[in-house]
Amino acid sequence: MAFSNILVGAGTHPAQPEVRSIGLADLRDVLAKGIDDFWAMPTHAMFLCIIYPVVGFVLARLAFGYSILPLLYPLVTGFALVGPVAALGLYELSRRKEAGRDASATHAFDVLESSSIGAIAALGLLLLVIFAIWVAVANAIYIANFGYASPQSIETFLYDVLTTRAGWTLIVVGNGVGLLFAILVLAISVVSFPLLLDRDVGAAVALLTSIRAVARNPLTMAVWGLIVGVLLLIGSLPFFLGLTVIMPVLGHATWHLYRKVVEPYVGPPPLLPEQRKERRYAADFPSVLFPWTK
C-alpha cells in the first residue's frame, strides 16, 4: 500500500494534471519572477546553496591528485542532473511566498513533512542513479580514448584533450552523450518535483506529467534547458561562487515555470495530517513529559 502511494499518490484514481502550452515570453517571465524571489529571500537562498561553491573547491583540490582529473568535468556538469533535488527547498520557499505565507529559511525544510516525501525521495534516488551512470559512462569514454593511465599533469592533460585526435573524440562523444543525459533529466524532472510539493499525485504521475509538459512544449523546453546550462556555466566562474546566485534564481524560476505549464490545483498542499491535540491540565504535569508511560 505504501509503495502504491509513492507511485500514484494518496487517491485510488491517480490524477492527471492538465498541461498547457507556453512560449518564450513565458520563460522571460519565470526568470524575472525567479530573480524577484531571490531578491526577496537572498539570504535564505544563498544559505541553501552554499554547498555548491564548497563542493567546487573540494573538486578543484582533488583535481591536483591528477587521477580524478579526467572526471572533474563530468562531475561538475553532472551536478546539473541532481540540481532539481538540491532546489527542493527553493521550490518550497517560492510556494509559500506565492501563497502569502511566511517564507523564512527554516520553512525550506517543510519538504520533509510533505505527504509526497516518499515520491520525492524516489525521484531523487532516480536522479542520483542517473548521475552515477553518467560519471561511469564518462569515465569509460575517457578510458576508451586514453587508456587507464592517470594524467601526468594538468598541462599534459589539457594538451592531450585539446590538441590530439583522441582528445577531440573525447570532447565530441563526451558532450554528445552528456547532452542525452541532460535531455533525459530535463524531461523527467522539469516540473515533477514542484508538482509533488503542490499536490500528492505520486512519483509515476509526476514523472509522466513532466514528460508530457516537455512533449507539448519541445522548443520552449529546449530553450529552457539551454538557459539552465548556460547560466550554470556562467555561475561556475569564478571558482563556482556564482552558483550561490544562479542556483537560487533557477530554483525559484523553476517553480514559476511549473505554474505556467501545469493547470492550477485548487486544494491544500500535500502535508502530513496533524496529530490531534488533547486538552491538558496542570495536574498532568510532569507526567505529560513522559507520554510513553501512559
C-alpha positions as a printed Julia matrix, in Angstrom:
294×3 Matrix{Float64}:
  0.0    0.0     0.0
  2.82   2.41    0.91
  4.61   1.58   -2.33
  1.4    2.3    -4.25
  1.1    5.71   -2.57
  4.65   6.57   -3.59
  3.85   5.78   -7.23
  0.33   7.17   -7.65
 -0.34   9.29   -4.58
 -2.96   9.07   -1.89
 -6.0    8.74   -4.16
 -7.37   5.49   -5.53
 -7.53   7.0    -9.02
 -4.32   8.86   -9.96
 -4.99  12.44  -11.02
 -3.62  13.54  -14.38
 -2.75  17.23  -14.17
 -3.56  19.3   -17.24
 -0.55  20.56  -19.18
 -0.56  23.89  -21.03
  1.44  25.25  -23.95
  3.87  28.07  -23.19
  6.15  30.29  -25.26
  9.49  32.03  -25.0
  7.85  35.08  -23.42
  6.81  32.84  -20.53
 10.46  31.89  -19.98
 11.38  35.54  -19.63
  8.56  35.94  -17.14
  9.58  32.97  -14.98
 13.19  34.17  -14.91
 12.02  37.62  -13.84
  9.91  36.06  -11.08
 12.85  33.89  -10.06
 15.0   36.99   -9.69
 12.24  38.7    -7.7
 12.05  35.75   -5.32
 15.82  35.76   -4.94
 15.84  39.45   -4.04
 13.0   38.86   -1.58
 14.8   35.88    0.03
 18.53  36.27   -0.82
 19.95  35.1     2.48
 17.75  32.03    2.54
 18.6   31.0    -0.99
 22.33  31.52   -0.62
 22.25  29.57    2.64
 20.58  26.64    0.91
 23.03  26.64   -2.0
 26.3   27.35   -0.2
 27.2   23.68   -0.62
 27.84  24.28   -4.33
 30.93  26.51   -4.02
 32.16  24.25   -1.2
 31.84  21.23   -3.46
 33.55  23.19   -6.21
 36.54  23.94   -4.05
 36.74  20.3    -2.94
 36.66  19.11   -6.54
 39.31  21.63   -7.53
 41.52  20.39   -4.7
 41.01  16.76   -5.69
 41.96  17.61   -9.25
 45.53  18.17   -8.12
 45.72  14.45   -7.44
 45.52  14.05  -11.25
 43.85  10.62  -11.07
 40.44  12.26  -10.73
 41.28  14.98  -13.24
 39.53  13.25  -16.21
 36.33  13.09  -14.13
 36.38  16.7   -12.99
 34.4   18.0   -15.97
 31.81  15.15  -15.85
 31.38  15.68  -12.1
 30.89  19.44  -12.4
 28.5   19.24  -15.33
 26.77  16.27  -13.76
 25.64  18.34  -10.79
 23.02  19.8   -13.11
 21.5   16.3   -13.2
 20.79  16.38   -9.46
 20.05  20.11   -9.32
 16.26  19.57   -9.06
 16.79  17.68   -5.8
 19.06  20.39   -4.36
 16.45  23.03   -5.27
 13.57  21.43   -3.35
 13.84  23.96   -0.54
 13.78  26.81   -3.04
 10.56  25.47   -4.6
  9.01  25.35   -1.14
 10.03  28.93   -0.34
  8.58  30.19   -3.64
  5.39  28.22   -2.98
  5.0   29.79    0.45
  5.8   33.29   -0.8
  3.26  32.9    -3.61
  0.62  31.89   -1.07
  1.43  34.88    1.13
  2.82  32.72    3.93
  5.99  33.03    5.97
  8.97  32.18    3.74
 11.78  32.19    6.29
 14.7   29.84    5.73
 13.51  27.22    8.2
 10.42  26.58    6.08
 12.63  25.22    3.32
 12.75  22.03    5.35
  8.95  21.72    5.36
  9.55  19.49    2.34
 10.37  16.74    4.82
  6.84  16.98    6.26
  5.09  16.61    2.92
  2.95  13.54    2.36
  4.71  13.31   -1.01
  8.11  12.83    0.63
  8.2    9.16   -0.39
  7.63  10.04   -4.04
 10.12  12.92   -3.82
 12.74  10.58   -2.38
 12.05   8.01   -5.1
 12.56  10.54   -7.9
 15.6   11.95   -6.12
 17.12   8.48   -5.96
 16.42   8.05   -9.67
 18.36  11.24  -10.45
 21.26  10.11   -8.26
 21.37   6.81  -10.15
 21.38   8.68  -13.48
 24.2   10.89  -12.17
 26.24   7.83  -11.16
 25.67   6.22  -14.55
 26.76   9.43  -16.3
 30.03   9.55  -14.35
 30.68   5.87  -15.11
 29.95   6.37  -18.82
 32.15   9.48  -18.95
 34.98   7.53  -17.34
 34.53   4.71  -19.86
 34.71   7.2   -22.75
 37.95   8.61  -21.38
 39.48   5.16  -20.92
 38.45   4.18  -24.46
 40.44   7.14  -25.8
 43.37   7.48  -23.37
 43.6    4.19  -21.5
 43.82   3.62  -17.75
 46.94   5.71  -17.05
 46.4    8.87  -14.99
 47.44  12.23  -16.5
 50.96  13.25  -15.55
 49.98  16.88  -15.02
 47.2   19.35  -15.69
 49.17  20.87  -18.58
 49.68  17.46  -20.2
 46.02  16.56  -19.74
 44.81  19.8   -21.35
 47.29  19.44  -24.21
 46.14  15.87  -24.93
 42.46  16.78  -24.78
 42.66  19.95  -26.87
 45.28  19.08  -29.49
 45.03  15.34  -30.21
 42.57  13.29  -32.22
 41.72  11.23  -29.13
 41.04  14.43  -27.22
 38.72  15.77  -29.91
 36.87  12.46  -29.94
 36.55  12.67  -26.17
 35.1   16.17  -26.38
 32.6   15.38  -29.13
 31.45  11.98  -27.86
 31.5   13.01  -24.2
 29.45  16.15  -24.73
 27.09  14.33  -27.07
 26.4   11.6   -24.53
 26.17  14.2   -21.78
 23.53  16.04  -23.8
 21.43  12.87  -23.92
 21.63  12.54  -20.15
 20.67  16.21  -19.76
 17.65  15.78  -22.04
 16.55  12.72  -20.07
 16.76  14.53  -16.73
 15.04  17.62  -18.12
 12.17  15.5   -19.39
 11.56  13.67  -16.12
 12.21  16.48  -13.64
 11.37  19.88  -15.15
  8.03  20.06  -13.29
  7.86  16.77  -11.37
  9.35  17.96   -8.07
  7.32  21.21   -7.87
  4.23  19.17   -8.74
  4.87  16.79   -5.84
  5.2   19.74   -3.47
  1.94  21.18   -4.76
 -0.18  18.01   -4.66
  0.03  14.36   -3.69
 -0.01  12.64   -7.08
  2.8   10.1    -6.7
  6.13   9.7    -8.45
  4.77   7.98  -11.56
  2.16  10.67  -12.24
  4.67  13.47  -11.58
  7.23  11.9   -13.9
  4.71  11.35  -16.69
  3.35  14.89  -16.28
  6.86  16.27  -16.68
  7.38  14.19  -19.85
  4.02  15.4   -21.2
  5.0   19.01  -20.47
  8.21  18.62  -22.47
  6.43  16.78  -25.3
  3.85  19.57  -25.59
  6.47  22.33  -25.47
  9.57  20.82  -27.11
 11.08  24.07  -28.42
 10.36  26.1   -25.3
 11.72  23.38  -23.02
 14.81  23.02  -25.21
 15.44  26.75  -24.83
 14.87  26.44  -21.07
 17.41  23.63  -20.89
 19.88  25.78  -22.85
 19.29  28.72  -20.5
 19.9   26.49  -17.47
 23.09  25.09  -19.0
 24.49  28.49  -19.95
 23.66  30.06  -16.57
 25.22  27.15  -14.69
 28.35  27.53  -16.81
 28.47  31.25  -16.02
 27.82  30.51  -12.36
 30.8   28.17  -12.26
 33.09  31.17  -12.77
 34.98  32.07  -10.78
 35.5   29.01   -8.6
 31.78  28.12   -8.63
 30.92  31.11   -6.42
 28.42  32.38   -8.97
 26.26  29.34   -8.25
 25.22  30.94   -4.96
 23.2   33.34   -7.1
 22.46  31.3   -10.23
 21.15  28.23   -8.38
 18.58  30.1    -6.27
 17.37  32.12   -9.26
 16.94  28.96  -11.34
 15.31  27.14   -8.44
 12.72  29.86   -7.85
 12.2   30.26  -11.61
 11.53  26.52  -11.95
  8.65  26.82   -9.5
  7.12  29.58  -11.61
  7.76  27.53  -14.76
  5.71  24.76  -13.18
  2.93  27.26  -12.52
  2.99  28.27  -16.18
  2.93  24.73  -17.57
  0.59  22.86  -15.22
 -3.01  23.92  -14.64
 -3.6   25.3   -11.13
 -4.75  22.93   -8.44
 -7.48  24.01   -6.06
 -6.87  22.32   -2.76
 -4.48  22.12    0.19
 -0.8   21.28   -0.3
  0.26  17.7     0.47
  1.04  17.86    4.18
  1.09  15.08    6.71
 -2.04  15.06    8.86
 -1.55  16.92   12.11
 -1.87  14.93   15.29
 -4.97  15.69   17.28
 -4.09  17.83   20.27
 -5.65  16.7    23.54
 -6.64  19.08   26.29
 -4.01  19.15   29.01
 -4.39  20.06   32.63
 -1.96  21.35   35.24
 -2.5   18.2    37.27
 -0.98  16.16   34.43
  2.46  17.71   34.95
  5.06  16.24   34.95
  3.59  13.04   33.5
  2.99  14.77   30.14
  6.75  14.89   29.69
  6.78  11.09   29.51
  3.93  10.15   27.12
  5.18   6.59   26.71
  4.19   5.86   30.31
  0.51   6.26   29.51
